[in-house]
Amino acid sequence: MSFYRVVRKTAKTVTLEKLSNVITEQGDMRGKVIPGETATGKQFRRSLRGEWVTIESYESARLWDGTPQSFTAYA
């Protein structure tokens, strides 16, 4: 699970920076996570695709709804 802060936004692009994760619940190889305040400091720009942003070919992002997100740690 990854979280990003929007640094700048235009009509067609967003500039983002990756945030740390804060685990709020943890159980048997699963839990819940929220974004932390610590950022990597590296900013990057991506194109907007409606409400989604493609981070990499295997990862996309959307606005966080404010609720803790579930994660799993299965191998």
All heavy atoms as a GROMACS GRO file, in nm:
protein
  600
    1MET      N    1   0.086  -0.116   0.000
    1MET     CA    2   0.000   0.000   0.000
    1MET      C    3   0.090   0.122   0.000
    1MET      O    4   0.182   0.133   0.080
    1MET     CB    5  -0.089  -0.003   0.124
    1MET     CG    6  -0.182   0.112   0.141
    1MET     SD    7  -0.322   0.123   0.031
    1MET     CE    8  -0.393  -0.038   0.042
    2SER      N    9   0.062   0.215  -0.089
    2SER     CA   10   0.140   0.339  -0.098
    2SER      C   11   0.046   0.459  -0.096
    2SER      O   12  -0.064   0.453  -0.150
    2SER     CB   13   0.221   0.342  -0.228
    2SER     OG   14   0.316   0.239  -0.230
    3PHE      N   15   0.093   0.565  -0.034
    3PHE     CA   16   0.020   0.691  -0.030
    3PHE      C   17   0.110   0.800  -0.087
    3PHE      O   18   0.231   0.797  -0.070
    3PHE     CB   19  -0.017   0.728   0.114
    3PHE     CG   20  -0.119   0.637   0.175
    3PHE    CD1   21  -0.079   0.532   0.257
    3PHE    CD2   22  -0.255   0.655   0.153
    3PHE    CE1   23  -0.172   0.448   0.315
    3PHE    CE2   24  -0.348   0.572   0.210
    3PHE     CZ   25  -0.307   0.467   0.292
    4TYR      N   26   0.047   0.899  -0.153
    4TYR     CA   27   0.119   1.009  -0.215
    4TYR      C   28   0.051   1.140  -0.180
    4TYR      O   29  -0.071   1.146  -0.168
    4TYR     CB   30   0.120   0.992  -0.368
    4TYR     CG   31   0.186   0.864  -0.411
    4TYR    CD1   32   0.112   0.748  -0.426
    4TYR    CD2   33   0.322   0.859  -0.436
    4TYR    CE1   34   0.171   0.629  -0.463
    4TYR    CE2   35   0.383   0.741  -0.473
    4TYR     CZ   36   0.307   0.626  -0.486
    4TYR     OH   37   0.367   0.509  -0.523
    5ARG      N   38   0.130   1.245  -0.164
    5ARG     CA   39   0.077   1.379  -0.141
    5ARG      C   40   0.078   1.454  -0.275
    5ARG      O   41   0.176   1.449  -0.348
    5ARG     CB   42   0.166   1.453  -0.042
    5ARG     CG   43   0.124   1.598  -0.020
    5ARG     CD   44   0.216   1.671   0.077
    5ARG     NE   45   0.199   1.612   0.208
    5ARG     CZ   46   0.300   1.584   0.291
    5ARG    NH1   47   0.425   1.606   0.255
    5ARG    NH2   48   0.276   1.531   0.409
    6VAL      N   49  -0.031   1.523  -0.305
    6VAL     CA   50  -0.037   1.607  -0.424
    6VAL      C   51   0.033   1.739  -0.392
    6VAL      O   52  -0.009   1.811  -0.302
    6VAL     CB   53  -0.182   1.632  -0.469
    6VAL    CG1   54  -0.185   1.727  -0.588
    6VAL    CG2   55  -0.252   1.501  -0.503
    7VAL      N   56   0.140   1.767  -0.464
    7VAL     CA   57   0.218   1.889  -0.443
    7VAL      C   58   0.166   2.001  -0.533
    7VAL      O   59   0.152   2.115  -0.490
    7VAL     CB   60   0.368   1.864  -0.471
    7VAL    CG1   61   0.449   1.989  -0.456
    7VAL    CG2   62   0.421   1.752  -0.381
    8ARG      N   63   0.135   1.966  -0.659
    8ARG     CA   64   0.080   2.061  -0.756
    8ARG      C   65  -0.020   1.989  -0.844
    8ARG      O   66  -0.006   1.870  -0.869
    8ARG     CB   67   0.190   2.117  -0.845
    8ARG     CG   68   0.262   2.237  -0.791
    8ARG     CD   69   0.360   2.295  -0.890
    8ARG     NE   70   0.474   2.212  -0.922
    8ARG     CZ   71   0.580   2.193  -0.846
    8ARG    NH1   72   0.586   2.251  -0.729
    8ARG    NH2   73   0.678   2.116  -0.883
    9LYS      N   74  -0.118   2.064  -0.894
    9LYS     CA   75  -0.216   2.005  -0.984
    9LYS      C   76  -0.246   2.104  -1.096
    9LYS      O   77  -0.265   2.223  -1.070
    9LYS     CB   78  -0.344   1.971  -0.909
    9LYS     CG   79  -0.450   1.909  -0.995
    9LYS     CD   80  -0.578   1.883  -0.919
    9LYS     CE   81  -0.684   1.831  -1.014
    9LYS     NZ   82  -0.815   1.831  -0.955
   10THR      N   83  -0.250   2.054  -1.218
   10THR     CA   84  -0.296   2.132  -1.332
   10THR      C   85  -0.419   2.061  -1.387
   10THR      O   86  -0.462   1.959  -1.332
   10THR     CB   87  -0.188   2.145  -1.442
   10THR    OG1   88  -0.168   2.017  -1.502
   10THR    CG2   89  -0.057   2.200  -1.387
   11ALA      N   90  -0.471   2.107  -1.497
   11ALA     CA   91  -0.589   2.044  -1.556
   11ALA      C   92  -0.560   1.902  -1.603
   11ALA      O   93  -0.648   1.816  -1.603
   11ALA     CB   94  -0.641   2.128  -1.672
   12LYS      N   95  -0.434   1.874  -1.641
   12LYS     CA   96  -0.401   1.743  -1.698
   12LYS      C   97  -0.298   1.662  -1.621
   12LYS      O   98  -0.279   1.544  -1.649
   12LYS     CB   99  -0.352   1.761  -1.841
   12LYS     CG  100  -0.457   1.817  -1.934
   12LYS     CD  101  -0.405   1.828  -2.074
   12LYS     CE  102  -0.513   1.885  -2.165
   12LYS     NZ  103  -0.468   1.893  -2.303
   13THR      N  104  -0.228   1.724  -1.524
   13THR     CA  105  -0.122   1.652  -1.452
   13THR      C  106  -0.127   1.681  -1.302
   13THR      O  107  -0.188   1.777  -1.258
   13THR     CB  108   0.019   1.692  -1.503
   13THR    OG1  109   0.042   1.829  -1.472
   13THR    CG2  110   0.034   1.668  -1.651
   14VAL      N  111  -0.059   1.594  -1.227
   14VAL     CA  112  -0.035   1.617  -1.084
   14VAL      C  113   0.112   1.592  -1.056
   14VAL      O  114   0.175   1.507  -1.120
   14VAL     CB  115  -0.121   1.526  -0.994
   14VAL    CG1  116  -0.265   1.565  -0.996
   14VAL    CG2  117  -0.104   1.380  -1.028
   15THR      N  118   0.167   1.667  -0.962
   15THR     CA  119   0.301   1.642  -0.911
   15THR      C  120   0.282   1.582  -0.773
   15THR      O  121   0.210   1.636  -0.690
   15THR     CB  122   0.384   1.772  -0.903
   15THR    OG1  123   0.392   1.828  -1.034
   15THR    CG2  124   0.523   1.745  -0.850
   16LEU      N  125   0.346   1.466  -0.750
   16LEU     CA  126   0.327   1.388  -0.629
   16LEU      C  127   0.458   1.366  -0.556
   16LEU      O  128   0.565   1.375  -0.615
   16LEU     CB  129   0.268   1.251  -0.663
   16LEU     CG  130   0.139   1.249  -0.745
   16LEU    CD1  131   0.111   1.108  -0.795
   16LEU    CD2  132   0.024   1.299  -0.661
   17GLU      N  133   0.447   1.332  -0.426
   17GLU     CA  134   0.561   1.280  -0.350
   17GLU      C  135   0.508   1.168  -0.261
   17GLU      O  136   0.397   1.175  -0.209
   17GLU     CB  137   0.631   1.389  -0.269
   17GLU     CG  138   0.548   1.454  -0.163
   17GLU     CD  139   0.623   1.564  -0.090
   17GLU    OE1  140   0.746   1.572  -0.100
   17GLU    OE2  141   0.557   1.643  -0.022
   18LYS      N  142   0.587   1.063  -0.248
   18LYS     CA  143   0.545   0.945  -0.172
   18LYS      C  144   0.553   0.972  -0.022
   18LYS      O  145   0.647   1.036   0.025
   18LYS     CB  146   0.633   0.825  -0.208
   18LYS     CG  147   0.582   0.695  -0.152
   18LYS     CD  148   0.660   0.578  -0.207
   18LYS     CE  149   0.598   0.448  -0.158
   18LYS     NZ  150   0.666   0.333  -0.216
   19LEU      N  151   0.452   0.924   0.052
   19LEU     CA  152   0.446   0.939   0.197
   19LEU      C  153   0.477   0.806   0.267
   19LEU      O  154   0.462   0.699   0.208
   19LEU     CB  155   0.307   0.986   0.239
   19LEU     CG  156   0.263   1.122   0.190
   19LEU    CD1  157   0.116   1.146   0.226
   19LEU    CD2  158   0.350   1.231   0.248
   20SER      N  159   0.514   0.815   0.392
   20SER     CA  160   0.534   0.695   0.472
   20SER      C  161   0.399   0.633   0.509
   20SER      O  162   0.295   0.697   0.495
   20SER     CB  163   0.611   0.730   0.600
   20SER     OG  164   0.537   0.822   0.678
   21ASN      N  165   0.401   0.509   0.556
   21ASN     CA  166   0.280   0.439   0.602
   21ASN      C  167   0.281   0.429   0.753
   21ASN      O  168   0.386   0.410   0.814
   21ASN     CB  169   0.275   0.297   0.545
   21ASN     CG  170   0.247   0.295   0.397
   21ASN    OD1  171   0.197   0.390   0.341
   21ASN    ND2  172   0.279   0.184   0.333
   22VAL      N  173   0.164   0.441   0.813
   22VAL     CA  174   0.147   0.422   0.957
   22VAL      C  175   0.048   0.307   0.975
   22VAL      O  176  -0.067   0.317   0.932
   22VAL     CB  177   0.094   0.549   1.026
   22VAL    CG1  178   0.066   0.524   1.173
   22VAL    CG2  179   0.190   0.665   1.007
   23ILE      N  180   0.093   0.199   1.036
   23ILE     CA  181   0.006   0.083   1.060
   23ILE      C  182  -0.081   0.113   1.182
   23ILE      O  183  -0.031   0.145   1.289
   23ILE     CB  184   0.088  -0.045   1.080
   23ILE    CG1  185   0.164  -0.078   0.952
   23ILE    CG2  186  -0.002  -0.162   1.122
   23ILE    CD1  187   0.261  -0.193   0.964
   24THR      N  188  -0.213   0.106   1.164
   24THR     CA  189  -0.307   0.134   1.272
   24THR      C  190  -0.361   0.008   1.338
   24THR      O  191  -0.405   0.012   1.452
   24THR     CB  192  -0.426   0.219   1.223
   24THR    OG1  193  -0.496   0.147   1.121
   24THR    CG2  194  -0.378   0.353   1.168
   25GLU      N  195  -0.362  -0.102   1.265
   25GLU     CA  196  -0.404  -0.232   1.317
   25GLU      C  197  -0.316  -0.337   1.252
   25GLU      O  198  -0.280  -0.325   1.136
   25GLU     CB  199  -0.549  -0.266   1.280
   25GLU     CG  200  -0.652  -0.177   1.340
   25GLU     CD  201  -0.792  -0.215   1.291
   25GLU    OE1  202  -0.818  -0.335   1.269
   25GLU    OE2  203  -0.873  -0.123   1.274
   26GLN      N  204  -0.280  -0.440   1.328
   26GLN     CA  205  -0.202  -0.547   1.269
   26GLN      C  206  -0.245  -0.679   1.331
   26GLN      O  207  -0.262  -0.689   1.451
   26GLN     CB  208  -0.053  -0.525   1.291
   26GLN     CG  209   0.034  -0.614   1.207
   26GLN     CD  210   0.178  -0.565   1.202
   26GLN    OE1  211   0.215  -0.469   1.267
   26GLN    NE2  212   0.259  -0.634   1.125
   27GLY      N  213  -0.264  -0.778   1.244
   27GLY     CA  214  -0.306  -0.909   1.290
   27GLY      C  215  -0.223  -1.016   1.223
   27GLY      O  216  -0.107  -0.994   1.190
   28ASP      N  217  -0.282  -1.130   1.198
   28ASP     CA  218  -0.216  -1.244   1.137
   28ASP      C  219  -0.190  -1.214   0.989
   28ASP      O  220  -0.272  -1.245   0.903
   28ASP     CB  221  -0.303  -1.368   1.154
   28ASP     CG  222  -0.236  -1.494   1.103
   28ASP    OD1  223  -0.112  -1.500   1.105
   28ASP    OD2  224  -0.309  -1.585   1.060
   29MET      N  225  -0.074  -1.153   0.958
   29MET     CA  226  -0.031  -1.121   0.822
   29MET      C  227  -0.128  -1.027   0.750
   29MET      O  228  -0.142  -1.031   0.628
   29MET     CB  229  -0.006  -1.247   0.741
   29MET     CG  230   0.104  -1.334   0.800
   29MET     SD  231   0.144  -1.475   0.700
   29MET     CE  232   0.241  -1.398   0.572
   30ARG      N  233  -0.196  -0.941   0.825
   30ARG     CA  234  -0.286  -0.843   0.766
   30ARG      C  235  -0.299  -0.726   0.862
   30ARG      O  236  -0.254  -0.732   0.976
   30ARG     CB  237  -0.423  -0.903   0.738
   30ARG     CG  238  -0.491  -0.959   0.860
   30ARG     CD  239  -0.620  -1.030   0.825
   30ARG     NE  240  -0.666  -1.110   0.936
   30ARG     CZ  241  -0.722  -1.063   1.046
   30ARG    NH1  242  -0.740  -0.935   1.062
   30ARG    NH2  243  -0.762  -1.143   1.143
   31GLY      N  244  -0.360  -0.619   0.814
   31GLY     CA  245  -0.379  -0.504   0.901
   31GLY      C  246  -0.440  -0.388   0.825
   31GLY      O  247  -0.493  -0.403   0.716
   32LYS      N  248  -0.430  -0.270   0.887
   32LYS     CA  249  -0.481  -0.147   0.826
   32LYS      C  250  -0.372  -0.041   0.835
   32LYS      O  251  -0.294  -0.038   0.930
   32LYS     CB  252  -0.608  -0.101   0.895
   32LYS     CG  253  -0.722  -0.200   0.874
   32LYS     CD  254  -0.854  -0.140   0.908
   32LYS     CE  255  -0.964  -0.243   0.884
   32LYS     NZ  256  -1.042  -0.213   0.769
   33VAL      N  257  -0.370   0.045   0.733
   33VAL     CA  258  -0.265   0.146   0.724
   33VAL      C  259  -0.324   0.280   0.680
   33VAL      O  260  -0.427   0.284   0.611
   33VAL     CB  261  -0.155   0.098   0.626
   33VAL    CG1  262  -0.206   0.085   0.485
   33VAL    CG2  263  -0.032   0.184   0.631
   34ILE      N  264  -0.261   0.389   0.728
   34ILE     CA  265  -0.296   0.525   0.686
   34ILE      C  266  -0.168   0.595   0.644
   34ILE      O  267  -0.058   0.549   0.677
   34ILE     CB  268  -0.368   0.604   0.799
   34ILE    CG1  269  -0.278   0.615   0.922
   34ILE    CG2  270  -0.502   0.541   0.833
   34ILE    CD1  271  -0.330   0.706   1.030
   35PRO      N  272  -0.179   0.708   0.574
   35PRO     CA  273  -0.056   0.779   0.535
   35PRO      C  274   0.008   0.849   0.653
   35PRO      O  275  -0.061   0.899   0.742
   35PRO     CB  276  -0.106   0.881   0.432
   35PRO     CG  277  -0.250   0.900   0.461
   35PRO     CD  278  -0.298   0.770   0.518
   36GLY      N  279   0.140   0.851   0.654
   36GLY     CA  280   0.215   0.926   0.754
   36GLY      C  281   0.251   1.063   0.699
   36GLY      O  282   0.217   1.097   0.586
   37GLU      N  283   0.322   1.140   0.776
   37GLU     CA  284   0.361   1.274   0.734
   37GLU      C  285   0.498   1.276   0.666
   37GLU      O  286   0.532   1.372   0.598
   37GLU     CB  287   0.363   1.368   0.854
   37GLU     CG  288   0.224   1.406   0.900
   37GLU     CD  289   0.147   1.481   0.791
   37GLU    OE1  290   0.204   1.569   0.725
   37GLU    OE2  291   0.028   1.450   0.774
   38THR      N  292   0.579   1.174   0.687
   38THR     CA  293   0.714   1.174   0.632
   38THR      C  294   0.710   1.147   0.483
   38THR      O  295   0.656   1.047   0.438
   38THR     CB  296   0.801   1.066   0.701
   38THR    OG1  297   0.796   1.086   0.841
   38THR    CG2  298   0.944   1.072   0.653
   39ALA      N  299   0.769   1.237   0.406
   39ALA     CA  300   0.774   1.224   0.260
   39ALA      C  301   0.917   1.195   0.217
   39ALA      O  302   1.012   1.227   0.288
   39ALA     CB  303   0.724   1.351   0.194
   40THR      N  304   0.931   1.134   0.101
   40THR     CA  305   1.064   1.101   0.050
   40THR      C  306   1.139   1.224   0.002
   40THR      O  307   1.260   1.222  -0.009
   40THR     CB  308   1.054   1.003  -0.069
   40THR    OG1  309   0.978   1.065  -0.173
   40THR    CG2  310   0.988   0.873  -0.027
   41GLY      N  311   1.066   1.331  -0.030
   41GLY     CA  312   1.130   1.451  -0.083
   41GLY      C  313   1.148   1.448  -0.233
   41GLY      O  314   1.176   1.548  -0.295
   42LYS      N  315   1.132   1.330  -0.293
   42LYS     CA  316   1.140   1.318  -0.439
   42LYS      C  317   1.002   1.342  -0.499
   42LYS      O  318   0.908   1.272  -0.465
   42LYS     CB  319   1.191   1.180  -0.479
   42LYS     CG  320   1.331   1.151  -0.433
   42LYS     CD  321   1.374   1.012  -0.477
   42LYS     CE  322   1.513   0.982  -0.426
   42LYS     NZ  323   1.557   0.849  -0.468
   43GLN      N  324   0.993   1.439  -0.586
   43GLN     CA  325   0.867   1.469  -0.651
   43GLN      C  326   0.868   1.420  -0.794
   43GLN      O  327   0.973   1.415  -0.857
   43GLN     CB  328   0.842   1.620  -0.648
   43GLN     CG  329   0.828   1.674  -0.508
   43GLN     CD  330   0.804   1.823  -0.505
   43GLN    OE1  331   0.800   1.889  -0.608
   43GLN    NE2  332   0.786   1.877  -0.385
   44PHE      N  333   0.751   1.379  -0.843
   44PHE     CA  334   0.740   1.333  -0.981
   44PHE      C  335   0.603   1.371  -1.035
   44PHE      O  336   0.509   1.391  -0.960
   44PHE     CB  337   0.764   1.182  -0.991
   44PHE     CG  338   0.670   1.099  -0.908
   44PHE    CD1  339   0.556   1.044  -0.963
   44PHE    CD2  340   0.696   1.076  -0.773
   44PHE    CE1  341   0.470   0.968  -0.887
   44PHE    CE2  342   0.610   0.999  -0.696
   44PHE     CZ  343   0.497   0.945  -0.754
   45ARG      N  344   0.594   1.384  -1.165
   45ARG     CA  345   0.471   1.429  -1.230
   45ARG      C  346   0.409   1.313  -1.308
   45ARG      O  347   0.479   1.235  -1.372
   45ARG     CB  348   0.500   1.545  -1.323
   45ARG     CG  349   0.376   1.615  -1.371
   45ARG     CD  350   0.408   1.742  -1.442
   45ARG     NE  351   0.479   1.711  -1.566
   45ARG     CZ  352   0.521   1.799  -1.652
   45ARG    NH1  353   0.505   1.927  -1.628
   45ARG    NH2  354   0.581   1.763  -1.761
   46ARG      N  355   0.276   1.307  -1.303
   46ARG     CA  356   0.201   1.205  -1.376
   46ARG      C  357   0.078   1.268  -1.440
   46ARG      O  358   0.025   1.367  -1.390
   46ARG     CB  359   0.157   1.090  -1.285
   46ARG     CG  360   0.269   1.008  -1.226
   46ARG     CD  361   0.338   0.926  -1.334
   46ARG     NE  362   0.436   0.836  -1.280
   46ARG     CZ  363   0.566   0.859  -1.272
   46ARG    NH1  364   0.614   0.976  -1.311
   46ARG    NH2  365   0.649   0.770  -1.223
   47SER      N  366   0.028   1.206  -1.545
   47SER     CA  367  -0.094   1.252  -1.612
   47SER      C  368  -0.216   1.206  -1.536
   47SER      O  369  -0.219   1.095  -1.483
   47SER     CB  370  -0.100   1.196  -1.754
   47SER     OG  371   0.006   1.244  -1.831
   48LEU      N  372  -0.318   1.291  -1.534
   48LEU     CA  373  -0.447   1.254  -1.475
   48LEU      C  374  -0.526   1.172  -1.576
   48LEU      O  375  -0.528   1.203  -1.694
   48LEU     CB  376  -0.526   1.379  -1.439
   48LEU     CG  377  -0.483   1.454  -1.315
   48LEU    CD1  378  -0.557   1.587  -1.306
   48LEU    CD2  379  -0.508   1.372  -1.192
   49ARG      N  380  -0.593   1.068  -1.528
   49ARG     CA  381  -0.682   0.986  -1.609
   49ARG      C  382  -0.818   0.986  -1.540
   49ARG      O  383  -0.851   0.892  -1.469
   49ARG     CB  384  -0.630   0.843  -1.620
   49ARG     CG  385  -0.489   0.832  -1.669
   49ARG     CD  386  -0.488   0.825  -1.821
   49ARG     NE  387  -0.354   0.794  -1.867
   49ARG     CZ  388  -0.282   0.876  -1.942
   49ARG    NH1  389  -0.331   0.991  -1.979
   49ARG    NH2  390  -0.162   0.842  -1.982
   50GLY      N  391  -0.892   1.096  -1.554
   50GLY     CA  392  -1.017   1.110  -1.479
   50GLY      C  393  -0.985   1.129  -1.332
   50GLY      O  394  -0.918   1.224  -1.296
   51GLU      N  395  -1.030   1.037  -1.247
   51GLU     CA  396  -1.002   1.042  -1.104
   51GLU      C  397  -0.880   0.960  -1.066
   51GLU      O  398  -0.847   0.950  -0.948
   51GLU     CB  399  -1.123   0.994  -1.026
   51GLU     CG  400  -1.245   1.084  -1.042
   51GLU     CD  401  -1.362   1.035  -0.962
   51GLU    OE1  402  -1.347   0.944  -0.878
   51GLU    OE2  403  -1.472   1.089  -0.983
   52TRP      N  404  -0.813   0.898  -1.163
   52TRP     CA  405  -0.700   0.809  -1.137
   52TRP      C  406  -0.570   0.865  -1.192
   52TRP      O  407  -0.570   0.940  -1.288
   52TRP     CB  408  -0.725   0.672  -1.202
   52TRP     CG  409  -0.837   0.598  -1.138
   52TRP    CD1  410  -0.970   0.609  -1.166
   52TRP    CD2  411  -0.827   0.503  -1.033
   52TRP    NE1  412  -1.044   0.528  -1.087
   52TRP    CE2  413  -0.958   0.460  -1.003
   52TRP    CE3  414  -0.722   0.450  -0.962
   52TRP    CZ2  415  -0.984   0.367  -0.904
   52TRP    CZ3  416  -0.749   0.356  -0.864
   52TRP    CH2  417  -0.879   0.316  -0.836
   53VAL      N  418  -0.460   0.822  -1.132
   53VAL     CA  419  -0.326   0.856  -1.178
   53VAL      C  420  -0.248   0.726  -1.187
   53VAL      O  421  -0.249   0.646  -1.093
   53VAL     CB  422  -0.254   0.950  -1.078
   53VAL    CG1  423  -0.112   0.976  -1.120
   53VAL    CG2  424  -0.331   1.078  -1.062
   54THR      N  425  -0.184   0.700  -1.300
   54THR     CA  426  -0.098   0.582  -1.312
   54THR      C  427   0.039   0.616  -1.256
   54THR      O  428   0.106   0.706  -1.307
   54THR     CB  429  -0.087   0.538  -1.459
   54THR    OG1  430  -0.217   0.506  -1.507
   54THR    CG2  431   0.003   0.415  -1.472
   55ILE      N  432   0.080   0.546  -1.150
   55ILE     CA  433   0.211   0.568  -1.089
   55ILE      C  434   0.317   0.491  -1.167
   55ILE      O  435   0.419   0.545  -1.206
   55ILE     CB  436   0.211   0.523  -0.941
   55ILE    CG1  437   0.099   0.594  -0.862
   55ILE    CG2  438   0.347   0.545  -0.877
   55ILE    CD1  439   0.110   0.743  -0.853
   56GLU      N  440   0.294   0.364  -1.187
   56GLU     CA  441   0.378   0.275  -1.268
   56GLU      C  442   0.283   0.183  -1.345
   56GLU      O  443   0.163   0.185  -1.322
   56GLU     CB  444   0.471   0.190  -1.180
   56GLU     CG  445   0.569   0.268  -1.096
   56GLU     CD  446   0.681   0.333  -1.178
   56GLU    OE1  447   0.700   0.295  -1.295
   56GLU    OE2  448   0.747   0.423  -1.125
   57SER      N  449   0.335   0.098  -1.431
   57SER     CA  450   0.248   0.009  -1.508
   57SER      C  451   0.168  -0.085  -1.417
   57SER      O  452   0.060  -0.129  -1.452
   57SER     CB  453   0.330  -0.072  -1.607
   57SER     OG  454   0.423  -0.154  -1.538
   58TYR      N  455   0.217  -0.110  -1.298
   58TYR     CA  456   0.154  -0.203  -1.204
   58TYR      C  457   0.086  -0.133  -1.085
   58TYR      O  458   0.035  -0.197  -0.994
   58TYR     CB  459   0.259  -0.301  -1.149
   58TYR     CG  460   0.379  -0.230  -1.090
   58TYR    CD1  461   0.379  -0.189  -0.957
   58TYR    CD2  462   0.491  -0.203  -1.167
   58TYR    CE1  463   0.487  -0.122  -0.904
   58TYR    CE2  464   0.600  -0.137  -1.114
   58TYR     CZ  465   0.597  -0.096  -0.983
   58TYR     OH  466   0.706  -0.030  -0.930
   59GLU      N  467   0.086   0.001  -1.085
   59GLU     CA  468   0.032   0.074  -0.970
   59GLU      C  469  -0.041   0.199  -1.016
   59GLU      O  470   0.009   0.276  -1.099
   59GLU     CB  471   0.147   0.116  -0.876
   59GLU     CG  472   0.103   0.191  -0.755
   59GLU     CD  473   0.219   0.234  -0.666
   59GLU    OE1  474   0.334   0.231  -0.710
   59GLU    OE2  475   0.190   0.272  -0.552
   60SER      N  476  -0.161   0.219  -0.962
   60SER     CA  477  -0.235   0.342  -0.989
   60SER      C  478  -0.284   0.398  -0.856
   60SER      O  479  -0.284   0.330  -0.754
   60SER     CB  480  -0.351   0.317  -1.085
   60SER     OG  481  -0.438   0.220  -1.032
   61ALA      N  482  -0.326   0.525  -0.857
   61ALA     CA  483  -0.368   0.591  -0.734
   61ALA      C  484  -0.494   0.672  -0.759
   61ALA      O  485  -0.522   0.714  -0.871
   61ALA     CB  486  -0.255   0.682  -0.684
   62ARG      N  487  -0.568   0.694  -0.652
   62ARG     CA  488  -0.686   0.779  -0.654
   62ARG      C  489  -0.689   0.854  -0.522
   62ARG      O  490  -0.612   0.825  -0.431
   62ARG     CB  491  -0.813   0.697  -0.672
   62ARG     CG  492  -0.835   0.594  -0.563
   62ARG     CD  493  -0.964   0.517  -0.583
   62ARG     NE  494  -0.970   0.401  -0.499
   62ARG     CZ  495  -0.994   0.401  -0.368
   62ARG    NH1  496  -1.014   0.514  -0.306
   62ARG    NH2  497  -0.998   0.290  -0.300
   63LEU      N  498  -0.780   0.950  -0.509
   63LEU     CA  499  -0.790   1.025  -0.384
   63LEU      C  500  -0.825   0.931  -0.269
   63LEU      O  501  -0.911   0.843  -0.282
   63LEU     CB  502  -0.896   1.134  -0.394
   63LEU     CG  503  -0.856   1.258  -0.473
   63LEU    CD1  504  -0.973   1.355  -0.482
   63LEU    CD2  505  -0.736   1.326  -0.411
   64TRP      N  506  -0.760   0.951  -0.155
   64TRP     CA  507  -0.785   0.871  -0.035
   64TRP      C  508  -0.914   0.918   0.029
   64TRP      O  509  -0.940   1.038   0.043
   64TRP     CB  510  -0.666   0.888   0.060
   64TRP     CG  511  -0.677   0.813   0.187
   64TRP    CD1  512  -0.709   0.681   0.202
   64TRP    CD2  513  -0.653   0.863   0.318
   64TRP    NE1  514  -0.706   0.646   0.335
   64TRP    CE2  515  -0.672   0.757   0.408
   64TRP    CE3  516  -0.617   0.986   0.368
   64TRP    CZ2  517  -0.656   0.771   0.545
   64TRP    CZ3  518  -0.601   1.000   0.504
   64TRP    CH2  519  -0.620   0.893   0.592
   65ASP      N  520  -0.998   0.825   0.071
   65ASP     CA  521  -1.128   0.859   0.130
   65ASP      C  522  -1.120   0.885   0.280
   65ASP      O  523  -1.222   0.911   0.344
   65ASP     CB  524  -1.231   0.750   0.100
   65ASP     CG  525  -1.198   0.617   0.164
   65ASP    OD1  526  -1.100   0.607   0.242
   65ASP    OD2  527  -1.271   0.520   0.136
   66GLY      N  528  -1.001   0.878   0.339
   66GLY     CA  529  -0.984   0.909   0.481
   66GLY      C  530  -0.997   0.791   0.574
   66GLY      O  531  -0.975   0.806   0.694
   67THR      N  532  -1.033   0.674   0.523
   67THR     CA  533  -1.046   0.555   0.609
   67THR      C  534  -0.920   0.471   0.601
   67THR      O  535  -0.853   0.467   0.497
   67THR     CB  536  -1.167   0.469   0.568
   67THR    OG1  537  -1.147   0.423   0.434
   67THR    CG2  538  -1.296   0.548   0.576
   68PRO      N  539  -0.882   0.401   0.710
   68PRO     CA  540  -0.767   0.312   0.704
   68PRO      C  541  -0.786   0.207   0.594
   68PRO      O  542  -0.896   0.155   0.575
   68PRO     CB  543  -0.766   0.246   0.843
   68PRO     CG  544  -0.835   0.346   0.931
   68PRO     CD  545  -0.942   0.407   0.844
   69GLN      N  546  -0.680   0.179   0.522
   69GLN     CA  547  -0.683   0.084   0.410
   69GLN      C  548  -0.628  -0.051   0.454
   69GLN      O  549  -0.528  -0.058   0.526
   69GLN     CB  550  -0.602   0.138   0.293
   69GLN     CG  551  -0.652   0.273   0.242
   69GLN     CD  552  -0.791   0.263   0.185
   69GLN    OE1  553  -0.813   0.195   0.086
   69GLN    NE2  554  -0.885   0.334   0.247
   70SER      N  555  -0.692  -0.157   0.411
   70SER     CA  556  -0.649  -0.293   0.445
   70SER      C  557  -0.527  -0.333   0.364
   70SER      O  558  -0.512  -0.295   0.248
   70SER     CB  559  -0.762  -0.393   0.418
   70SER     OG  560  -0.873  -0.364   0.498
   71PHE      N  561  -0.438  -0.410   0.428
   71PHE     CA  562  -0.323  -0.466   0.357
   71PHE      C  563  -0.304  -0.611   0.402
   71PHE      O  564  -0.349  -0.650   0.508
   71PHE     CB  565  -0.196  -0.385   0.380
   71PHE     CG  566  -0.137  -0.401   0.518
   71PHE    CD1  567  -0.044  -0.500   0.544
   71PHE    CD2  568  -0.174  -0.317   0.622
   71PHE    CE1  569   0.011  -0.517   0.671
   71PHE    CE2  570  -0.121  -0.331   0.747
   71PHE     CZ  571  -0.027  -0.431   0.773
   72THR      N  572  -0.238  -0.687   0.318
   72THR     CA  573  -0.199  -0.824   0.352
   72THR      C  574  -0.049  -0.839   0.332
   72THR      O  575   0.012  -0.764   0.255
   72THR     CB  576  -0.271  -0.930   0.267
   72THR    OG1  577  -0.238  -0.907   0.130
   72THR    CG2  578  -0.421  -0.924   0.286
   73ALA      N  579   0.009  -0.934   0.401
   73ALA     CA  580   0.153  -0.958   0.392
   73ALA      C  581   0.182  -1.103   0.357
   73ALA      O  582   0.279  -1.160   0.401
   73ALA     CB  583   0.220  -0.920   0.525
   74TYR      N  584   0.091  -1.164   0.280
   74TYR     CA  585   0.112  -1.302   0.241
   74TYR      C  586   0.220  -1.310   0.138
   74TYR      O  587   0.231  -1.225   0.050
   74TYR     CB  588  -0.018  -1.363   0.185
   74TYR     CG  589  -0.125  -1.375   0.291
   74TYR    CD1  590  -0.233  -1.288   0.293
   74TYR    CD2  591  -0.116  -1.472   0.390
   74TYR    CE1  592  -0.331  -1.298   0.390
   74TYR    CE2  593  -0.214  -1.483   0.487
   74TYR     CZ  594  -0.320  -1.396   0.487
   74TYR     OH  595  -0.416  -1.404   0.584
   75ALA      N  596   0.302  -1.415   0.145
   75ALA     CA  597   0.413  -1.432   0.050
   75ALA      C  598   0.366  -1.482  -0.084
   75ALA      O  599   0.262  -1.531  -0.104
   75ALA     CB  600   0.513  -1.531   0.106
   0.00000   0.00000   0.00000
